Amino acid sequence: MSDTLRLLVVEDNDALRQSLCLALADHHGEVVGVSRGDEAVRRLSDAAEPPFDLVLTDLRLPGVDGLGVVEAALDRDPRTPVLVMTAYGSVDTAVDAMRRGAFDFLEKPVDLDQLEMRVRRAANHRALLEEVGTLRAERDGRRAAQEIIGAKGSLREATDLALRVAPTRSTVLVTGETGTGKELVAELVHRASDRRDGPLVKVNCAALPEPLLESELFGHERGAFTGADRQRKGRFEEASGGTLFLDEVGDLTPGMQAKLLRVLQEQEFHRLGGERTLRTDARIVAATHQDLAAAVREGRFREDLYFRLHVVEIRLPPLRDRPEDLPRLARHFLATLPHEGARPADLTTAAIAKLAEHPWPGNVRELRNAMERALLLARGSKVEAGDFELKPPVLPAPVPGLAAGWTLADAERALVLDALERTGYVQKDASERLGVSRRKLNYMIRRMGITHPSWRRNRGPEPDE
């Protein structure tokens, strides 16, 4: 056990507090002394405050009593040993504190030799818990990695990197085409970290327009906007002590990019309609299918936010670059997808060959959907090649007026306009033509400022959902 500890001493008697702090500082690292229970709770609850390895507290305190200090310490980290001091004749109260999670208690007047012995025993106990936690994280991480089917080659490199960075606090950026398994890697990072017992909160940044996404991430106060009839916590609050997975972060609007940057820099934010500064210690894992470096060069993504997110990048290869994984993945879906009646036992050689010929632009997600359809169509003991309905990838029609020197944003806008014009500005048909959801198309229309006279008839200036 290392002697370098950070201790918090909570005692309202100035002389005793100073004596305890001096005695503990002789043998350990940093010792912080406070005289009030509410001050101790504030410091224990502040995500920006470095964690304490051990807490020594009196039970009778101004502001908040010692039981409140015990609860605050364990809320911050259940592994934190708390020693409580109690006056002679108050043993029942000390026993109550231990029922609530305190590690041990000492009677006043405190014997300094006894105190040092209890502190060392508590510190050893914490070290043992941390070692067990590390071993559990390694075990859970290996199990999570095994769930990423076909982890060989470049995919194995990606999962190995995820396991190496999981125990740290570093922000992780997962990149890869749609359907490559970015969410699975986020789950792997969470499960292999010391935050695995905390929440894993997921947010799709492309699924909501900016006002709703801001409320989703930061929460809102009652009355912040029409319909806000109660206070609501945001995802940053919910993810404190755990991991926040921000999917499709490349689709954030400039306004939301600025707000996210502030949280990453300061670890603090405000609810919509609120003035109180809130803090979070959520670990961030972000993901995108976009080339963020190119987006920075084109002015569509903030450079400072890019470098905040791009601490560790985990690149996931597309399925077409790992054809050796196709049979194994297909058989995995064959065995695990819901199916009524007799389940086919395997795929024929011809079926596997047909899978190998397909380019899989939708990657593993597309393969899963193809296997689900094949299971519905299969009638024999094996899935046949004819049970698959594989279609060539739908490429957008040539866009009139596409010129050399256009940026990606120019081309994207031209594609959206072309699809809308070819479908008479019917968003349902245009979204199918583009291969995106109606919600995503509606978001793109708003972001690009596209309007049409028909949207102003009878419903105001905004396009319909």
VOGU-3710 file (C-alpha; in Angstrom, 3 decimals, decimal comma):
1> msdtlrllvv> 0,000/0,000/0,000  1,254/3,446/-0,852  1,500/5,934/2,022  0,414/8,723/-0,320  -3,212/9,320/0,583  -5,598/12,245/0,322  -7,638/12,506/3,519  -10,572/14,650/4,603  -10,971/15,461/8,303  -14,357/16,866/9,398
11> edndalrqsl> -14,384/18,204/12,965  -15,900/21,411/14,330  -13,484/21,652/17,291  -10,645/23,752/15,872  -7,941/22,481/18,237  -8,852/18,810/17,725  -9,149/19,220/13,954  -5,715/20,808/13,706  -4,202/18,123/15,928  -5,687/15,335/13,805
21> claladhhge> -4,567/16,948/10,561  -0,982/17,367/11,819  -0,810/13,775/13,085  -2,123/12,313/9,815  0,047/14,555/7,639  3,165/13,094/9,320  2,452/9,663/7,796  0,364/10,322/4,705  -0,027/12,731/1,819  -2,480/15,614/1,661
31> vvgvsrgdea> -4,826/16,194/4,592  -7,756/18,619/4,205  -9,598/19,817/7,297  -13,091/21,386/7,384  -15,245/22,444/10,325  -18,768/21,973/8,943  -20,652/18,971/7,614  -22,193/20,898/4,724  -18,740/22,063/3,604  -17,559/18,440/3,644
41> vrrlsdaaep> -20,581/17,358/1,588  -19,946/20,152/-0,916  -16,319/19,132/-1,406  -17,200/15,446/-1,640  -19,922/16,154/-4,217  -17,843/18,501/-6,397  -16,787/16,595/-9,517  -13,896/19,039/-10,005  -12,503/18,251/-6,542  -9,870/15,475/-6,571
51> pfdlvltdlr> -11,247/12,391/-4,814  -10,424/11,622/-1,179  -8,931/8,238/-0,334  -10,339/8,291/3,215  -12,701/10,422/5,308  -12,504/10,940/9,077  -15,592/12,676/10,459  -17,238/13,551/13,731  -20,908/12,572/14,015  -22,167/15,819/15,571
61> lpgvdglgvv> -21,466/18,679/13,161  -23,004/22,017/12,189  -24,816/22,188/8,854  -24,966/18,467/8,065  -24,315/15,696/10,579  -21,745/12,944/10,218  -24,270/10,520/8,722  -24,754/12,961/5,846  -20,981/13,069/5,354  -20,893/9,258/5,237
71> eaaldrdprt> -23,604/9,205/2,555  -21,891/11,910/0,476  -18,557/10,079/0,579  -20,106/6,785/-0,496  -22,181/8,485/-3,193  -18,965/9,859/-4,695  -17,152/6,511/-4,480  -18,562/3,452/-2,662  -14,986/2,253/-2,058  -14,127/5,254/0,139
81> pvlvmtaygs> -13,574/4,148/3,763  -15,165/6,514/6,293  -14,046/6,530/9,917  -16,474/8,183/12,339  -15,594/9,705/15,708  -18,119/9,652/18,496  -18,250/10,841/22,087  -18,291/8,345/24,923  -21,735/6,847/25,360  -22,830/7,387/21,735
91> vdtavdamrr> -21,847/3,967/20,431  -25,374/3,289/19,167  -25,069/6,259/16,832  -21,708/4,993/15,581  -23,211/1,548/14,914  -25,957/3,258/12,905  -23,254/4,992/10,862  -21,618/1,639/10,141  -24,966/0,222/9,026  -25,051/3,082/6,521
101> gafdflekpv> -21,632/2,157/5,185  -19,014/3,663/7,505  -15,888/1,499/7,700  -15,105/1,855/11,431  -15,513/4,199/14,418  -13,365/5,631/17,175  -14,427/6,954/20,569  -13,280/10,368/21,777  -10,823/11,333/23,076  -9,047/9,915/20,022
111> dldqlemrvr> -5,881/7,930/20,655  -3,508/8,913/17,832  -1,821/5,484/17,693  -5,235/3,823/17,395  -6,189/6,348/14,741  -3,100/5,575/12,649  -3,763/1,831/12,923  -7,409/2,265/11,788  -6,389/4,545/8,919  -3,832/2,038/7,647
121> raanhralle> -6,328/-0,814/7,912  -8,941/1,232/6,025  -6,411/2,219/3,345  -5,395/-1,431/2,890  -9,063/-2,351/2,539  -9,532/0,287/-0,157  -6,413/-0,881/-2,013  -7,780/-4,423/-2,005  -11,141/-3,213/-3,380  -9,346/-1,302/-6,139
131> evgtlraerd> -7,285/-4,357/-7,075  -10,417/-6,512/-7,222  -12,092/-3,807/-9,305  -9,192/-3,763/-11,761  -9,335/-7,535/-12,165  -13,113/-7,395/-12,663  -12,725/-4,664/-15,275  -10,156/-6,742/-17,167  -12,454/-9,766/-17,043  -15,522/-7,794/-18,134
141> grraaqeiig> -13,500/-6,103/-20,869  -12,344/-9,451/-22,276  -15,923/-10,713/-22,267  -17,165/-7,562/-23,989  -14,400/-7,831/-26,590  -15,441/-11,418/-27,347  -18,923/-10,151/-28,148  -17,487/-8,182/-31,092  -17,614/-11,063/-33,521  -14,640/-11,568/-35,798
151> akgslreatd> -12,152/-9,491/-33,808  -9,127/-10,161/-36,009  -6,713/-8,016/-37,973  -7,590/-4,323/-37,926  -10,724/-5,009/-35,863  -8,593/-6,789/-33,260  -6,301/-3,744/-33,169  -9,363/-1,555/-32,528  -10,649/-3,714/-29,658  -7,175/-3,969/-28,121
161> lalrvaptrs> -6,873/-0,173/-28,189  -10,320/0,147/-26,595  -9,237/-2,159/-23,760  -6,015/-0,191/-23,231  -7,715/3,209/-22,957  -10,764/1,996/-20,998  -9,184/2,363/-17,503  -8,249/6,011/-18,208  -10,387/9,154/-18,145  -9,410/10,108/-21,711
171> tvlvtgetgt> -12,069/11,080/-24,230  -12,420/8,472/-26,979  -13,495/9,101/-30,581  -14,793/6,029/-32,445  -14,845/6,425/-36,224  -16,096/4,186/-38,990  -18,818/3,786/-41,559  -22,449/3,390/-40,564  -23,123/-0,084/-39,200  -19,540/-1,013/-38,290
181> gkelvaelvh> -20,265/-1,402/-34,558  -19,258/1,922/-33,021  -21,828/1,541/-30,246  -20,413/-1,880/-29,340  -16,974/-0,324/-28,915  -18,450/2,369/-26,666  -20,000/-0,380/-24,540  -16,635/-2,180/-24,462  -14,838/0,949/-23,226  -17,467/1,425/-20,507
191> rasdrrdgpl> -17,522/-2,179/-19,325  -13,718/-2,407/-19,186  -13,408/0,794/-17,123  -13,725/1,475/-13,409  -17,023/3,201/-14,280  -18,699/-0,038/-15,362  -21,027/0,061/-12,312  -22,123/3,586/-13,264  -24,575/4,451/-16,034  -23,850/4,196/-19,757
201> vkvncaalpe> -26,003/6,924/-21,301  -26,425/7,070/-25,087  -27,453/10,066/-27,196  -27,804/10,191/-30,985  -26,770/13,741/-31,878  -28,266/13,479/-35,386  -31,724/12,388/-34,272  -32,923/15,669/-32,742  -32,994/19,310/-33,871  -30,819/21,702/-31,865
211> plleselfgh> -33,386/22,952/-29,280  -34,470/19,422/-28,373  -30,901/18,116/-28,342  -29,829/20,920/-26,010  -32,601/19,986/-23,578  -31,708/16,307/-23,959  -28,046/16,881/-23,092  -28,289/19,605/-20,455  -31,848/19,247/-19,111  -34,243/22,104/-18,433
221> ergaftgadr> -35,953/23,911/-15,596  -39,701/24,111/-15,209  -41,082/26,863/-17,456  -37,928/27,051/-19,602  -40,100/26,725/-22,726  -43,667/25,907/-23,702  -44,523/22,458/-22,394  -41,731/22,351/-19,788  -44,064/21,636/-16,886  -41,383/20,130/-14,653
231> qrkgrfeeas> -37,643/20,111/-14,120  -35,768/17,505/-16,143  -32,209/16,264/-15,724  -30,063/16,135/-18,839  -27,882/13,308/-20,066  -24,718/14,912/-18,691  -26,228/14,770/-15,198  -27,504/11,237/-15,657  -24,084/10,055/-16,872  -22,109/11,441/-13,914
241> ggtlfldevg> -19,981/8,666/-12,509  -20,386/6,720/-15,746  -19,986/7,142/-19,494  -21,801/9,388/-21,964  -21,860/8,053/-25,534  -22,414/10,815/-28,093  -23,228/9,099/-31,381  -22,981/10,952/-34,716  -21,198/13,879/-33,098  -20,174/15,071/-36,558
251> dltpgmqakl> -23,787/16,138/-37,203  -23,825/18,720/-34,393  -24,810/22,238/-35,409  -22,285/25,046/-34,819  -24,271/26,225/-31,794  -24,267/22,783/-30,176  -20,575/22,338/-30,984  -19,830/25,474/-28,946  -21,947/24,264/-26,013  -20,343/20,818/-26,033
261> lrvlqeqefh> -16,871/22,357/-26,144  -17,615/24,368/-23,000  -18,680/21,250/-21,104  -15,577/19,351/-22,187  -13,328/22,245/-21,159  -14,985/23,272/-17,902  -16,888/20,136/-16,857  -19,829/22,422/-16,116  -23,081/23,533/-17,749  -26,507/25,070/-17,094
271> rlggertlrt> -29,918/23,558/-17,595  -32,107/25,390/-20,095  -33,791/28,219/-18,225  -31,528/27,750/-15,207  -28,857/29,896/-13,632  -27,217/27,377/-11,310  -23,905/25,977/-12,564  -23,928/22,174/-12,591  -20,901/19,907/-12,870  -20,430/16,504/-14,410
281> darivaathq> -17,654/13,938/-14,325  -19,065/11,813/-17,152  -16,451/10,133/-19,331  -17,093/10,989/-22,979  -17,041/8,478/-25,813  -18,001/10,079/-29,132  -18,620/8,456/-32,498  -19,093/9,568/-36,086  -19,164/8,150/-39,593  -17,855/11,452/-40,946
291> dlaaavregr> -14,278/12,507/-41,642  -14,019/15,142/-38,927  -10,589/16,314/-40,073  -12,070/17,103/-43,489  -15,051/18,786/-41,811  -12,617/21,021/-39,902  -10,827/21,978/-43,116  -14,165/22,821/-44,737  -15,281/24,920/-41,790  -18,169/22,626/-40,801
301> fredlyfrlh> -16,661/21,466/-37,504  -14,799/23,436/-34,849  -11,090/22,728/-34,727  -10,894/23,207/-30,949  -13,752/20,738/-30,400  -12,132/18,273/-32,791  -8,929/18,237/-30,742  -10,923/17,898/-27,519  -12,645/14,794/-28,897  -9,661/13,423/-30,788
311> vveirlpplr> -7,635/12,390/-27,729  -7,751/8,702/-28,650  -9,244/7,624/-31,978  -10,444/4,064/-32,543  -11,027/3,342/-36,241  -13,380/0,504/-37,169  -12,830/-1,191/-40,529  -15,767/-1,694/-42,933  -17,098/-5,202/-43,406  -15,852/-5,346/-47,014
321> drpedlprla> -12,283/-5,126/-45,696  -12,680/-8,218/-43,551  -14,453/-10,819/-45,737  -13,077/-13,632/-43,574  -15,508/-12,525/-40,855  -18,635/-12,867/-43,018  -19,341/-16,585/-42,382  -18,795/-16,251/-38,645  -20,998/-13,171/-38,372  -23,704/-14,743/-40,506
331> rhflatlphe> -23,733/-17,884/-38,353  -23,819/-15,734/-35,207  -26,953/-13,969/-36,435  -28,406/-17,286/-37,573  -28,091/-18,618/-34,018  -29,149/-15,502/-32,089  -31,848/-13,693/-34,086  -35,450/-14,288/-32,956  -37,096/-17,012/-35,022  -40,315/-18,974/-34,760
341> garpadltta> -40,419/-22,643/-35,693  -37,502/-24,859/-36,683  -34,336/-22,839/-37,034  -32,025/-23,620/-39,997  -28,826/-25,225/-38,756  -26,369/-23,532/-41,122  -25,855/-21,749/-44,440  -25,101/-23,555/-47,664  -21,816/-23,024/-49,483  -23,702/-21,177/-52,214
351> aiaklaehpw> -25,303/-18,876/-49,629  -21,912/-17,982/-48,133  -20,542/-17,356/-51,622  -23,438/-14,996/-52,342  -22,713/-13,088/-49,150  -19,066/-12,768/-50,170  -20,045/-11,165/-53,502  -22,034/-8,353/-51,886  -20,205/-5,056/-51,058  -22,122/-4,480/-47,774
361> pgnvrelrna> -22,328/-0,678/-47,788  -24,382/-0,916/-44,587  -21,738/-3,155/-42,969  -22,649/-5,441/-40,044  -26,037/-3,799/-39,565  -26,953/-4,568/-43,175  -25,753/-8,169/-42,769  -27,912/-8,567/-39,667  -30,980/-7,336/-41,553  -30,180/-9,636/-44,487
371> meralllarg> -29,925/-12,625/-42,140  -33,206/-11,701/-40,467  -34,976/-11,673/-43,845  -33,281/-14,920/-44,872  -34,504/-16,631/-41,706  -38,065/-15,608/-42,537  -37,766/-16,971/-46,078  -35,806/-20,151/-45,328  -37,794/-23,365/-45,595  -35,116/-26,061/-45,411
381> skveagdfel> -32,565/-27,170/-42,842  -30,078/-24,645/-44,226  -30,267/-21,077/-45,475  -29,998/-21,131/-49,276  -28,575/-18,488/-51,586  -32,093/-17,867/-52,884  -33,266/-16,943/-49,378  -31,287/-13,706/-49,551  -32,694/-10,557/-51,113  -29,452/-8,667/-51,613
391> kppvlpapvp> -29,766/-5,538/-53,692  -26,965/-3,512/-55,235  -26,232/-0,298/-53,339  -28,501/2,568/-54,338  -26,349/5,376/-55,707  -27,779/8,874/-55,982  -28,578/10,115/-59,462  -26,047/12,500/-60,999  -26,657/15,961/-59,637  -27,068/18,626/-62,303
401> glaagwtlad> -24,591/21,449/-61,943  -22,072/19,580/-59,742  -18,872/21,445/-60,413  -15,214/21,002/-59,636  -14,167/22,787/-56,469  -17,411/22,173/-54,609  -17,047/21,264/-50,963  -18,661/18,227/-49,406  -21,271/20,543/-47,881  -22,089/21,888/-51,376
411> aeralvldal> -22,520/18,379/-52,733  -24,657/17,307/-49,755  -26,981/20,264/-50,203  -27,228/19,590/-53,942  -28,157/15,945/-53,291  -30,873/16,930/-50,831  -32,302/19,535/-53,209  -32,221/17,086/-56,106  -34,088/14,438/-54,104  -36,703/16,970/-52,971
421> ertgyvqkda> -37,244/18,293/-56,489  -37,559/14,797/-57,981  -40,208/13,873/-55,385  -42,177/17,108/-55,507  -40,847/18,104/-52,059  -42,596/15,136/-50,407  -40,230/14,424/-47,543  -41,275/10,797/-47,069  -40,356/9,990/-50,673  -37,206/12,128/-50,605
431> serlgvsrrk> -35,932/10,464/-47,429  -36,382/7,016/-49,021  -34,553/8,177/-52,121  -31,638/9,459/-50,023  -31,636/6,425/-47,743  -32,078/8,437/-44,523  -34,858/8,679/-41,963  -37,498/11,411/-42,258  -36,253/12,866/-38,969  -32,697/13,041/-40,329
441> lnymirrmgi> -33,881/14,622/-43,591  -35,930/17,174/-41,656  -32,859/18,057/-39,610  -30,759/18,434/-42,786  -33,407/20,711/-44,344  -33,394/22,949/-41,284  -29,599/23,029/-41,084  -29,262/23,900/-44,765  -32,019/26,496/-44,655  -33,979/24,855/-47,483
451> thpswrrnrg> -37,543/26,128/-47,895  -40,403/25,540/-50,320  -43,635/27,525/-50,783  -45,790/24,471/-50,037  -44,384/24,273/-46,495  -45,753/27,720/-45,715  -49,303/26,834/-46,603  -51,499/26,204/-43,604  -48,669/25,225/-41,292  -46,267/28,126/-40,983
461> pepde> -42,714/28,406/-42,208  -41,272/25,090/-41,016  -41,292/21,831/-42,998  -43,470/19,076/-41,624  -42,089/16,211/-39,613
//
